[in-house]
Amino acid sequence: MRDFEVVAFDIDGTLYPSWRLNLIIIPYVLFHLKFFIHFSRARKIMHRTAPLSDFFEYQARLLAEEMNLTSVEAKAKMEKYIYNGLRPFFKWVPSFKGVYETFKKLREAGYRLAMLSDFPPEQKGKIWGLKDFCELVLGTESIGALKPSKYPFGIMSMALNVAPEKILYVGNSLKYDVRGARNAGMRTAIILPFFRRLFKLKYPEADICFGSYKEFQEIILEKKYKLKDLPVAD
């Protein structure tokens, strides 16, 4: 019996190096700096907000208050500068080395694959060809709550018709990915940033820590891990 049946992935910073995107969008962000500062403030509030049926409307109202705009104007700016404006940059950002091979080998080994991301997956185009390996690809915004809320993780579990403890969620953020998934009853894996790889510093909260996708393949396919106790459900 496998410890988990589904391996689900975050996208931003997990499937590609964030610094590559951040580097190429510097001129774009600086040109629209005022907007990005206000959007960042509104987004921080959204990360702490309970599930909403009108996620995009509420986010627009927060941004409108920040920028002294109407909600319609705020929503238009988000479409222009975030959802559509950032889309073209992703074609210049490669995935991490070994990601495609990892997805392929996991599928061949019988694992079901999925993605759950805070920003729209469709923003990344074909997602480096990885989408074809996945049964399910979800954006938390369309669900109504951003990570670390356990709500989007629960929705993913129900959509896959598999118990949360049978899902391994892979991310790059301790706060949003690991803690959010663990609170939802899932197993977790985290890709380590450079300085933690350099000094071999792992995150105790995560079941699996890895520095490259080659290492991740070896850990999963050769079962080189020990699962930690999950939090008691409240």
Secondary structure, 3 states (H helix, E strand, C coil): CCCCCEEEECCCCCCCCHHHHHHHCHHHHHHCHHHHHHHHHHHHHHHCCCCCCCHHHHHHHHHHHHHCCCHHHHHHHHHHHHHCCCHHHHHHCCCCCCHHHHHHHHHHCCCEEEEEECCCHHHHCCHHHCHHHCCEEEEHHHHCCCCCCHHHHHHHHHHHCCCHHHEEEEECCHHHHHHHHHHCCCEEEEECCHHHHHHCCCCCCCCEEECCHHHHHHHHHCCCCCCCCCCCCC
